[in-house]
Amino acid sequence: MCGIVAVIGSREAAPLLLEGLRQLEYRGYDSAGLATVALSANGGAGRLTCQRAQGKLVNLTARVEEKGASGHCGIGHTRWATHGKPEVRNAHPHSDSSGLVAVVQNGIIENHRLLRESLEAEGVKFASETDTEVIPHLIARELIGLQAQVGVATGRMLLDAVQRVLPQLKGAYALAVVWAETPGALVVARKQAPLLIGLGEGEFLCASDTPALAGFTRTILPMEDGEVALLTPLGIELYDAQGERQQRSPSLLSGGDQVADKRHFRHFMLKEIHEQPETAQLWVERHLPADLSAEAPVALPFDDSFYCDLEGIQILACGTSRHAALVGAHLLEQFAGIPTNVFYASEFRYAPPPLAPHVLTIGVTQSGETADTLAALAMDAQRREAHGGLAFAPRQLGVTNRPESSLARQVSHILDIGAGIEVGVAATKTFLGQLLAFYALALAFAARRGSRSSAELIKLKEELRAVPNQLSSLVELHDQRSEILAHRFADTQDVIFLGRGINYPIALEGALKLKEISYIHAEGYPAGEMKHGPIALLDAHVPVVSIAMPGVVFEKVLSNAQEAKARDAKLIGVAPEGPDTALFDALLPVPEVSEWISPLLTVVPIQLLSYHIAAHRGLDVDQPRNLAKSVTVE
């Protein structure tokens, strides 16, 4: 949610800021802005220029080209509205009353109302409805006092002012601050929201996510929670929350090229669906090399202590990641034999279950920055540490697509899904990557615990090795079939998705994808629950998508589908071709595979159907309204 870019160096800041913001567009936003500070003609105090625009980044670019924004120091922002409507007056950067201090911020300042009331009592006039605007006014007040004492404006003075203001702010934030009096200084800070510093040659670029840095540098310094930094063209001064100077070596961005490229595809989402066979193939090469034995059927970066004495697993996740976790829980319980529970991370934070010994907690977040998931993991660790004893010691694993994220710095073990950058807000290849991560865990735990025979482990392993080729065929087939079928949804307002067992989470994911990008109301249900209420919704205007894969619940799912057809609902099947599936009005065929691996295949036609319905409606598939790629606030 939202995006921050800030730069200081020897080049004009505005083009670098606009390019950085363009790389962060995928995060979701409804307005954008930038502020630059230029040196005055006599080399003294600078001139701050702020340009903001509602809507897409192209509007801000046009405004900058028309009005100008010069200077070698600047900050930029793409805003996802929380406090205040998506209007120009609420867009970042926000300034103080004098127009000398400008701030961009991600996160939420929870005590902004009290701060606002206090400032208004002092005569401060606010120009926006946002929580962020209190920050430049507070900083400006501190600067007035400091300047009265010292006289000469310096970057150190700006740092001191920010350090004095930060303890007054309650909530989560990442922010960047510039001051017209110091054109050669930039201050950045973070608390429970991501912020990274990219190191160039005589210049620095800060951003809230790595794609904004990839075209600038691969050398980064991720800021830790509570840190604040002063940046000048000469270097970085980094301080912790207590004001102690920090010394830390930078690191290199991991993974491949982080710059987004749509190639020949109409949308990033379609490109990313087509990249799923490659995602699966890379996973097979990394985790299922052919020379592994049945005793160790999967390669994972964990030692023996990770697996020993485990009595249960709890998984914390949100949105699509939670649907992957539900498939994972089915595998871990039914295949590996470990009691597993899945929790909404947002609910776990306020209603956690009683502590149990020898539990592994898994946090699933593609970005590694999901606020609720990070907070839930932190709370779980704190509770266990407070309880004491080896049996309750925190044992945590993060499943993410960003090994350099906050998640990786918070938990003891990381499983990188390695799906590459995903631009589309609606997750596709990262969902597949999360599923595959759970297949790896299920294989590893089943082998360690002896809950499956060698023959069963080898069989599942070989079935997984065949998935990349199956996915390749499915993507090509359903890209065409789903596009044809999408025309039938021109006037559809409601859709029901049904699944059972391991494919029930795929029904949930199908409903979520359709809602996210087409704005059609859709719900996913366990197929057996239709008779317990949802069947009342059915008529000729409510299509039903039923996932029916051969296995223990196959006949039951077909029977549930028949019940829907008897109420005049149009039936769309995600199932193998054959006489059993002739009841469907339209069939999105998938190969007849083991029920264990079926979610890896059944999700593809559902993704493509949702995509083509949204594209047929002429909607913004990659950046759906009101949504953000990573939810970094509660």
N, C-alpha and C positions, 0 to 999 in steps of 0.2 A: 504494500500500500504506500502510495506517495513515493517520490524519488528525490534524492538530494545529490547535487553535484556542486563542488566548490573548487576553485583553481587559483593558484598564485604562481607567478613566474615571469618570464620575459616575453611571452606571446600575448596577443589580444585574447582576453578571456571569453568574450561572447561566443565566438565560433566553437571553442572547446566546450563551453557550457551547453550550447544547443546540441552538439553532437553527443555529449554525455547523456543529456535528457532523452535524446532520440533512442539511445540504447536501453533506456529504462521505461520506454513507453509501455512495454508489455506488462508492467506492474499494475496498470490501471490508473486512470486519472481523469479529472474533469476540468482542470485549468492548469496553467503553467506560467512561470515568471522567472525573471533573473534580475540581478542587481550587479553593477560593476562600479569600481572605484578607479578614477583616473587621476593622475598627478595634475596639479595646477601648473600653469605656465611658469610660475616662479619657483617651482619645486617644493612648495609648502603643502598646506592641507589640500586634500584632494576633492573631487567632485563625485558624488554618488548619483548614479542614474538607475532608475528602477522601471522595468517594463513588464507588464502582466497582460494576460489574455485568457478569456474563457474558451473552453473547448480544446481542440487538438493543438499539438505543438506547431503545426503549420501556421496557426494564427499568431502565436508568439513570434515565430520566425519573421513573418511579414511585418509585425510591429517593430521588431528590432531593426529590420532593414529600412523601414520608413523613418523611425525616430532616432536610431543610433543608440549605441551602448559601448563606450570605449573604456579602456583600462586593462591593466594586466592582472587584476585581482577581482574575483567575482563569485557569486553564489547563484545557483539555479534550483528550481523545484518543479515537480509535477505533483499536483494536489488531488487527493481523493477525499471528497468532502466528509467531514465529521461534524464540526461545529460551524454552522452557517452554510447557506446554500452555495452551489457552485457558480458563484458570480465573481466578476473581476475584483470587487472590493474585498472578497475573502481569499483571493489567490495570494500565494507567497511570491516574493518576499514581503514581509511586513516591516514597517519602519516606525521610529519614534516620531513625536510631534515635530521635531526640527528637521526630520528627513536626513539625519546624519548617520544613524545606525540602522542596519538592515539585517534581518534574520530569516532563515528558512528552517523549518522544523518538521520532522516526522514524529509521530506519537501523539499522546494526549496529555495535556497538563490538567490533572484532576482538580486542582484547587484554583483554577483560573478565575472563577467567579469571585472568590474572596480577594484575590490579588487585584482583579479589575476594580472592585468596589473601593479598595484602598487607594488605588491610583486615581480613580475618579474623584475621590474626596480631596485629593491634592490638586485637582484642576486639570488632570489629563483628559484629553478628548480622544475617544476611540473611533477608528474609521471602519472597523470590520466587526463581524460577529464571532471571530475565531478565538480559540484559546491561546493561539500562538502570539497574538499581538501584545499580550502583557510582557513578553520577554524583551523586545527592543525598548519598551518604556522603562522597565526595571534596569536594564543595562545602561541606558542613557542617564538615569538618575545617579547610578554609581559613578559614571564617567565624569559627571559634573563635579561631584565631590572630590574625586581623585585629581582632576585637572586643577581644581582650586588649590590643592595641596602642592602639586608638583609643578604645574605650569605647562611644561612641554608635553605634547601628546606623543605617546610611544606605543608600540605593539604590546609591550609588557603591561601598560596601563589597561589596554583592552582585555588582555588575559586576566588581570586582577579583577576587573569589573565583572567579567563572566563568572569567574570563580566565586565571587561574592553572591551572585544571583542564583547560581545552580542550587544551593541548599534550600532556597525558598520555593523551588518547584517540586511538586509532588506528582508522580506519574512516570511514564516512560517517554523518552525523547532521544532523538539524534538531532543536532542542530549545528548550523554554521553561521558565523557572525562576521560582518565587515563594518568598518567605521570610516567615514569620509576623512577624518583627521589623520588616519594611518593607512595610506594606499598600499603600503608594503607589508601589511599584516592581515592574517586570517586566523580566526579562532574557531575550533570545532570541538564538540563534546558529545558524549553518548551515555545513556543510561537505559538499559533494557531495550535498545533498538540498535540495529546494525549500522556501523560506519567504518569505512576503511580508508586508509591514506595510501595513495599511489605515488611512488617515488620516480620522478623523471630526472633529467639533467638540468639542474638549476630551476626546477619547477615541481610543484606538487598538485595532485588532483585528488580530492576526497569524494567519496560516493557511498551511497547506501547499498549498492550491490555491484558485483564484479564486472558485469558486462560494460558498465560505463568506464571501467579502467582498462579493459582489454586492449583497446586500440591505442592507449596512451602509454602503458607500461605493464610488465608482468611482475614487477617488484612491488610488494604491498606490505603495509603495516596495519593489520586489523587492530582497531582500538578495543580495549577491554572495558568491561562495565565500570562506569564511574569515572572514566578518564577524560581529560581535557587537553587540548594541544594548541600551541601557538605555532603557526607556520609563516615563515618568511622565505624569500628566495634563497636565503643562506642556509636554511635547515629547519629542523623540527625540535620543539621543546615539548615533551610529553610529561603530564603530571597525573597522579592518581587523585581520588576524591579527597584525600587528606592534604593535598598540595605537595606531596613528595615527588621529586623528579624521578622519572622512570627511564631505564636504559633497556632497550629490547631490540634484537636484530630483526630486520624485515624478512619476509618469506616470499616464495614465488607462487604465482597463481597456478593451481593444479589443473589437470585436464587439458582438453584440446582447445581449439580456437573458441573464444567466448563471444565473438562478434556475431550478431544475428544476420542470417542470410536466407531470404525466402526462396532463392533459386527460381525455378520456373513455375512454382505452385501459386495458386491464387491467394491462399492464406497460409500463415504460419501453421495453423492448426492442421490443415490438410498435409502439409509437408511433414509435420511431426508424427502424424498417423502413419505416413508412408515410411518413416524412419524406424518404426517398431521392429521389423525383422532384423535390422542392423543392431538395434539395442539388445535384442534377444541373442544374436550371434556373438556379440562382444561379451555378454554375460556367460554364455556357454564356454567361450574360450578362456575366460577368467576363472570360472568356478567349477567347470566340469571337464577338465582335460581328460583325454581318453585313457591315460595311464593310471588313474586313481583306482584304488581297490574298493571292494564292497565294505570293508571295515572303515574306510575313510572315503566315502563316495563323493565328497564335495570339498573344495578348497576354500577355506575361510580364514581370515587373519586373526584367529583367536587361539589362546593357549588352553591347556586343560582346565585351568581354574575357572574359565568362563562357563564350562558345562557342568562342573561337579556340584553335587548336593542340591540340585535345583528341584523345587517342589511345585512351582507354579510360575506363570508368566502373566503380566498385565501390560496391555498395550494402550498408549495414549495417542490420540490423533484427532484431526478435524477434517471435515469435508471428504474429498476424494481419498485422502490418505486414510481416513477411517474405513472406507469401503475396502481398500487393500488390506487393512488390518483385520477386517472381518473374515476375508478369505484366509489370511494368515492364521487366524485363531482356529479356523476349521482344520487347517493342515496340521497345526501344532497339537491340537487335541486328538483328532481322528486318525492322523497318520503317525505322529510322533508320541502320542500318549501323554502329553503334558497339559494339566488343567490351565486354561487360558481365558482371560477376560479382556474385553475391549471396552474402553471408556472414551466418551467425548472428553477431550482435554479440558474444555471450558467447564464441564460439570465436575470433573475430578478435582479441580482446584478448590471447590467449595463443598463438596460432599464425597471425600475419598472413602474407600472401604477400610475396614479395620486392618491394621498392619498384620501381615502374615510373614513367617520366616522363610528364608531361602527363595525369595522371589526375584525374578528378572523383570525389570521395567523397560519396555521398549517405547521410545518416542519416534513417531513417524511423521516427517515433514519434508516435502520435496525441497523447500528453500532453506531449511535449517534455521529459519528465523520466525516461525509461527509463534506469536506471543503466548497464546494459551498453552501450547505444548511445552515450550521452554519453561513457563512458570509452573506447570503441573509437575514436570520433571524435577525442578528445583525444590518444590514443596515435598515431593516424595523423598528426595535425598535428605532434606532437613529433618523430616519426621523419623526416618530410619536412624540417622546419626544421633538424634536426641534419645531414641529408645535404647541404643547401645547394644553391644553383643555382636559376635560374628554372624549369627544367624540372621540378623536384621541389617547388616551392613549394606549400603546402597550398591546395587549391581545394575548398571544402566547401559543400554545400547541405543544408539541413534541410527535410524535408517533415513538417508537423505541423498539428494542429488548434488549437494554442495559441501564437500568435505572441508572447505575453509570457513564454514559458517559458524555462527554462535553456538549451534548445537554441538559441533565438533569440539569446541573449547569447554563445553559444559559437562559432557558425559565421558565415561571411561572407555567406551568402545564405539566405533563407528563402522557402519556398513554402507559404503558408497555405491549407489545404484548405477552410477556411471552412464546416465542417459544423455549427457550433453545438454547444452542450454536449450530450454523450452520457453518459447516466447508466448505462445497462445495461453491466455488466462485459463481456459478449460484444459485441465491436465489430461494427457493421452499417453505419450511414451513414458512419462515419469510414473504414471499409474502402473503401466506394465513393468517398469523397473522395480517398483515397490513389491508387486506380486512376486517377481522372480527372486527378490531378496528373501521373501518368506519361504519360497520353495527351497532355497539353499539352507535356511535355518531348519526347516522341517527334516530335510535329509540328514543334516548334521546331528540333530538331536535324536532322531530315530536310530541312527547308527550307534551313537554313544550309549543310548539307553537299552538297546536291543529290543525295541518295540516292534521292529519289522525284520523279516528274514533277509538274508543276503539277496535272494532272488527278487524280493519285492523292491529292495533298494536299487538293484541294478535295472529292473524294469522301469521304475520311475525316472531314473537317470537317463536311460536311453530314450524314453518318451520326451523328456525335456530337451534332449539334444536334437530331436526332430522338429521342435517348435519353430525355429527361425524359418525353415523352408515352408512350413505350413502357413505361417503368418504372411510370408511373401505372396503366396497364392491367394490368400484370403483378402489381403488389402487390394490387390488388382481386381479381383472378382467383385467385391462389394463396393468399391469406388464407383463402378458402373451401375450395379443393381440398386444401390441406395439412392443414387441420383435420380433414377427413374421412379422409384417408390416415393421419393420426397414430394413429388407433385400432388400426391393424394392427400397431403397434409396442409393444403393451402388454407383451409378454413377450420382446421382442428384447434380446439381450445383446451382439451383435456386428454391425457394419455395415461394408461395404466401399464406398468411393467411387472411381470411375474417371474419368480424364480424360486427354486427350493434348494436346500442344502448348500453346497459350495457355490452354487450360482445365484443364491438369493442376493449376496452383495453386488453381483453384476446387474441385477435388476435395479437395485438402489443407485448404482453408478449410471445406468442408462437413463433413469429418470432425472438424475442431477444434471447430466450432460445436456439433455433436451431443455431443461429449465434454464440452464446457464446461458445458452447461446441462441435459443429460438424464442425464449420467453413464453413458451407453451407450458401450461400447468401440467405437471406429470408427477406421479407417485409410484414408488416401488413397494411391492408387498411380497411376503412369502405366499406362494401360490395357494397353500392350504388355508390361508387366512381370508380368502375372498368371501367365503360364506359367512364370515363373522362380521359383516358390515360393509366392506368396500363394494360388494356386488350390487349394492343399491345405486351406485354411480353409473352402472353400465346401461348403454342403449346404443343405437346405431351411430351416434355421433362421437362415441368414446372408443378409440382403437385400443386394443390390448396387445402388447408385445410379450410373448411368452418364450422363456428360455427353457428348452426341453432337450436335455442330453441323456443318452442311454446310461443307466446306472440304477441305483437303488430307488430313486424317486421318479424315474422316467414315466411310468404308467400313471402315477399320481398327478404329475404335472399335466399330462395330456387330458386326464379327467377334469382337472380344474379348468383347462382351456375350453373343454366342451361346455362347461357350465357358463363360461363367458359367451360362447357362440350362441347358446340357447337364448341369451338376452339380446341378440342382434348385434353384438359388438363385432367389429371387424378384427380378425385375428392375424397377427404377424408372428411368424415363428422363427426363432433362432435355433435351428435344429438340423440334424442330418437329413438328407433326402431319403425317402422311403415310404412305404405304405402307411406306417404309423403316423407320419406327419402330413398326410394328405388333407387333414382337416383344416389346415391353415389357409386363409384367403391369400396370403402372400408368404413366401418362405425365403429367409436369408440363410442359405445353407452353410453348414460348417462340417468339417470331417467328423466321422464317428471315432472319437478318441476316448481314452480312459477318462472317467469322470474326474479323477484327481487333477488332470491338467486342463480340463475343459474351460475354466475361466480365462485362461490365456488366449483362447480362440474366440469364445462367445462375445468378448468385449469389443472385438474389431467391428463387426457389422453394426453394433449399437453406436459406436463412436461415429462411424461414417454416416449412418442414418441421421443422427442428430446434426452432424456437420452440414449435410446437403439440405436438410429442411431449413436450417438457418440461412444458408447461402441462397437458397431459392427465394427466401423472404427478403433478401437484400439487406441483411443485418450485418453489424460489425462483429464478425465471428471471433476475431482475435482479441478484441477489447470490448466484451459485453458491458452493457450499462451497469453501473453500481458495483461492479466487481473489481477485485484486485488480485494479482497473481500471488502475492504473499501477504498474509494478514498479520501485520506487525504491531497491532494494537488490540487491546481486549475489546 
